[in-house]
């Protein structure tokens, strides 16, 4: 007998699948062009019992309810049903995505990972693989089985990323993000599969559509902004507050009354909560956010550059004078990188701002600086700067300087190209490949330039 609450949720999910398909008729949501919001026929309880008996486990209840009352399989990747990313795998398929050969053994082990596990704990789980370069395939699979024990693959996010469903232990039923290249997993906020699935739908359906049936969207942190704020104000748990804000952040637009509340909350908060609210204000109302961005730049310049680039890049020119006057405070590559992104959006020659960074101590910043100079239409103006890059002690800088010189043909460069050819008799860090691209317009390559007379 299915609980009345779950029956109501099943009905909601079915309605929301239709609403999501209408809202995303152009299939712009990631993965939607593959699954097209289609779900296959449901499966029987007997089929599930047979699987549970074969693998000696009991599946999370709401996952079983989904399969028996909403659907199984579809038209997406590996015949997946509509769902987050590329959709939900067909029941009983793709069982070896995490562990090759013996998923039954893996499913039967106690799940070892948990929410908010430490980097040290994850490193320990990886220890036998990381510290053994000669590990056999069998032992490697054995270690993976321990690492991803008790987790059922349920969907692909593309590349090496998947969603998994915890099959046992304290966190049974939770959905977890898995990277089979062994980056540390992280758990989604929701406590079960069906809540996670419903929130995915809520994040697709626009707020103005939700307003027509408000009671249908008072259940997840992807629903109505007003409801999400009710949850936000009802808790002191910072992780829940952050999740509430992220729920609103994912919306395409919010009303003015919500913005007023967010602005007030920005003023009374600090730390990650304040930072997230500033991100929201920038996304939904740049002009309202601008004075706060200027103030927050004293604390976190990288975040400010990121928010402006992500949500208001058309306003990049607003930040030109600010960048010029604060350029000396930029000392890390990520902040510098987003600074260059903003500069590239401006109809200016930003070379003079970038050039000083090519002479700094940070290899990463120098690489970003040369890359940015290479994007300029008048980059030949900075020939001497590029020549300095060709003679840098860092292979990464030389490589980037060579790439950045694409389209610049000046015979002054030849003696420096010759020096590189002599320095690298064999390919290293793709330097010779890029050198040969630069030499091709002169009818030369890394071998012939060594013999060529270029002393002019």
N, C-alpha and C positions, 0 to 999 in steps of 0.2 A: 504494500500500500504506500503510495507516494504522498509525502507531506503536502498539505495545502499550500504552504508557502512556496515550495518548489514548483508545484503545478502553476501557481500564479506567475512565477518567474519564467517558466517555459512559455506561457502565453505571451508574456512581455517580449521575450527574445524573438519569438516568431514574428510579432508585429514590427519589432525594430529591424529585423532583417529586411523587411519590405521597405521600411522608411529609409534605411541606409542605402539600399539600392537606388531609390528615387533620388536621394540627396546626392549620391555620387554617380549620377547617370553617365558622366564622362569617364568614369573609372580612373580617377586621378589618385585615389588613395593607394599607398604602396601595396602591391600584390593583387589589387582588385581587378586589374586587366587580365589576370590569370584565373582567379576563381569566379569572378563576375557575380558574386553573392549567391551562388548556387549551392544547394545542399542536397545530397542524395537521399535515398530511401532509408528509413529507420531500420534498426536490426532488432532481433528478438532477445528476450531475456535468456533463452536457452543458448544462444550463440555466445553471450557474455559469460554465462556459467561454464560453458565448455572451455573458453579461454582461461578463465580463472582456475579451473581444475588443472588444465594442462601446465600452467605456469606456477601453480601453487601460491596464489595471491588473491587478494580481494581488492578490486578496483575502487577508487573513490566514488562515492555514491552519485554526486552530481555529474561526473563524467559519464557514468552509465546512463543517467537520466537523459543527458544530451543525445547520446547515441540511440536510445530507444524512443525518444519523443520529438527530437528535432531533426536529426538525420545523420547519415554516415556516408562520407565520400562525396565527390563532386567532379568538377572538370579541371581543377587546377593542377599544380605540380604534383606528380605521383598520385593523381586522382583525388587530391585533397578537397575537403569541403570548405565553404566560405569561412573565413576566420582571420585572425591576426596574421600579418605578413602573407606567406603563400598558402595559408589555410591549414585546416586540421587534417592530419593524416587519416586515411581510412583505417578503421578498426583492425588491429592485428597485423598491420603492415609497417614497414620501415622500423622494425624492431632493433636493427643492428646499427642504427645511426651513431650511437655512442660507443658501443663495444662490438667488435667483430666476433662471429663464431658461436658465442654461447650467451645470448641475452637472458635465457632462463636463469642461469647462475647469477647474472648481474641483478635481475629483478628480485631474486630471492634474498639478496643481502640487505642488511639494514642500511638505510640512507645515511651517509656520513656528513653531507654538507647541510648547512643551516643558514637562516638569515643573519646578516651582520657578522658572519664568521671573519676572523682576522686574516690578514695577509700571511701571517706566520703559520696559521693552521693550514691554509691552502698550499703554502710552500712545502709544508711537511708531507701533504698528500702527494705532491709531485716529486718528492725527494728521490725516490728510487729510479725515476725516469731521468730526471735532470742530472743526477750524479753518475749515471752509468751510460757512457757513450756506446758501449758494446752490448746493450740490452737486446735480448732476442725478441722476435716478433711475438712469441708466446708469452714471455714475461711482460712485454709492453702491454699486450691486451689484458693480462691479469691485473696490472696496475690500473689501467683504465677502468676495469670492472670494479675495482675498489673505489676509485675516484667518483664514478657516476653510478654507484650502487643504488638500487631501489628507485631508479628514475626511468619513466617511460617516455620515449621520444613522441611528441604529439604534433609538432609543426616545424617547418623550416623557415628561417628568417633570411636565407640566402647565404652563400659562401660557407663559412664554418659555424654559423650561428643557428641555434635551434631553441625551441621551447620544450621543456620537459615537465612531466607531472610526477610529483613525489608519491610513491606507492605505499610507504610505510613510515612508522616512527611518529615523532611529535608533530611533524609538519606535513603529514599525509594530506594529499589533496591540493597542496600549494603548487603553483606554476613557477618554474625557475628558468632563467635565461642561461643557456649552456653554450660555451664555445669549445668545440672539439679540438681546437689548438691550445686548449688548457689555460686560457685566461680565467681569472676567478669568476665563478658563477654569481649571479645575483637574483634574488627572488622578487617577483612582482608584489605589489601591495596587497592585492586581494587574497583572501584566505581559501578560496576554492576556484575550481575551473569555471563554473558557470558565472560567477561574479566577474571574473577576468574577461570572459567572452562578452558578457553584457556591456562591460565598460568599453570594450573595443567598439561596439556598435554606437554607444552614446557619444564617443569622441568623433564619430563620422557625421552624426545628425546635427544640423545647425540649431543654434539656440532658438531662432525664430520658429522653427518647425516644432521644437519641444514645447513651446508656449501654447500650442494648440491642444496638447494633451499633457499638461504639467504632471498629473499624477502618475503618468507612465515613466517619468524620469526622476523620481525622488528616491532612487535606490542605489546609485553608484556615484563615484566621484568623477564621472564623466558626464553627469546629467546637468540639470539646470544650475546656472551659476548661483542663484539665490539659495538653492538647497545645499550646494557645496559650501557656501559661506556659513550656513547654519551649522554644518559639521565642523567647520574651521573654528567657529567661536565656541563650540560646545566642548572642546578638548584642550588640555594643556600639553598633550603629547606633541612634541615638535615634529616628529616624523609624520604624524597624521596631518598636521597643519601644512607641512611641505607638500604632502601628497595632494591635499585639497587645492593648493595654489597651482600645482602642476596640472591638475584637472582643468582648471580655468584657463591656464596658459595654452593648452592645446586647442582651445576654441578659435574660430576664425574671427570672431568679434564679440564684444560684450557691450551692454548698455551703459549709459552715463551714470546711472545710480550705482552700478557695480564699480565703476572707475572711482567714484567719490569715496567709496568704502576702502578700496585698495590704496588710494592716496593717503587716507588717514592712517591706515595700517603701516604704510611705509614710514610715516613720521614717528610712530611709537615703537617700532621694532628695530632690530639690529641683526648682524650676522647673516646667515644663509637665508633667513626668512625675508629680511629687508632686501637682500640682493635679488631674490626671486621676484618679489613684488616690483622692484625696479625693472626687471626684465619684462614683466607683464605690462607695466605702464608704457614702456618703450614700444612694445608690440601694438598695443591698442590705441595709444594716444601719444605720439612722439612729442608734440608741443607741450603737453602737460608734463611729460617726463623730463624734458630738457634741463630745467634748472636742477633737478635732482641728480641727473647724470653728471652735470658739471661738479656738483658737490661730492658725489660718490667717487669721482675720478681721483680724488686725493687719497682714497682708501684702496681702490681697486681699478686701476687704469685699464687693465686687460678686459675686465668684464664690461666696462663702458664701451670700449672699441668693438667688442663682440656684439653687444646689444644693438648698437647703431648700425653695424654692418648687416646683422641678421634681419633687422626689422625696419630700418630707415636709411638704407644706403643712398637713396636719392637725396638725403639731407647731409651727405658726407662733407660738402663744402662748408657747412656750418662749423666744422671742426678743424679747419685749416689753421687758423690763427692759434687755436688751443694747442694743436700738435706742434707748431713752431715754437711756442713758448714753453712747452713741457718736454721737448725732445730729449733733453739730457736726463730725464727721469726714466726713460725707457731702457731697461737693462736686462730684459729676458726675451727670448726669441718669440714666445707666443704673443706677448704684447706687441712686439715689433711687427710680427707677421700680420696681425689684424690692423695695425696702423697702416701698413703698406696697402692692405686691401681697401681701406678708406681713401688713401691717396690716389689709388688707381681709378676710383670712381669720380675723381675731380678732373675737370678739363684744364689741367695745368701740367707744366713740366716739373715733376716732383723730384727730379734728380738731385738737386742741390740739398734737399732734405735727407735723401738716402745716402749720398756719398760718404759722409763721415762714418757711417756704420760699416763701410767696407774696410776700414782701418782699425776696427776694434779688436778686442781679444777673443770674443766669442766666435767660434767656428760656425755655429748654427746661425747666428745673426748675420755673419758675413755671407753665408750661403743665401739666406733670404734677401739680403741687400742686392747681391749680384743678380739674383733671379728677378727682382723687381726692376732693376735698371734695364734688364733685358726686355722688359715689356714696353719700354718707351719707344715711341716712333722716331725720336731724334737721338737714339742711344749712341750714335757715332760721335756725338758731342762729348761723350765721356770716355773716349778712347784710352786716355792715359790711366783712368781708373780701372778699366778692363785689363790693361797691360799689367797693372799691379796684381790683379787677380790671377793672371796667367803665371805669375812668378811667385805666387803664394806658397807657403810650406805645406798647406793642407791640400790633399788630393781632392777632397770634396769641393773646395773653393775653386781649384783649377777646373774641375769638371763642370761646375756651374758657370764659371766665366766663359768657358768654351761654348756651352749651350747658349748663353745669353748673347754671344756675338753672331748668332745666326742672322744673316742679311747684311752684316758689316764686312765690306771688302776694302781693306786698306793695306797697302804693301808694308806699312810700318809694323804690321802684326807678324810678318813672316819670320823675322829673326826670333821672335818669341815662340812661334809655333815650332821652329826648328829646335829651339832649346828644349821644348817639351818632348819632341820626338827623340832627342838624344837622352833625355832623362828617363824616358820610359821605353826601353827597347822591346818590352813585352807589354801586352795589355794589362792594365790594372785599373780597377774602378771605372771602367768604360771610358777612360780618358782618350785612348787611341781611336776608339770608334767616333767620338765627338770631334777629335782633332781632324780626322779624315773628312768629316762633313765640312769643316771649315776650309780645308785645303782643296777640296774638289773644284771650286771656281777658278783656282789658279792652275789647274791641271797637275796637281801634286798629291802625294800621300805621305804617310809617316816615314816611308822608306826613301822615297825620291827626294824629299826636302832635305834630308841629311847630306845628300850629295850635291844639291843644287847650290849655285852661286847666288846668294841673296845679299851680298855685302854691297849695298848701293848708298 
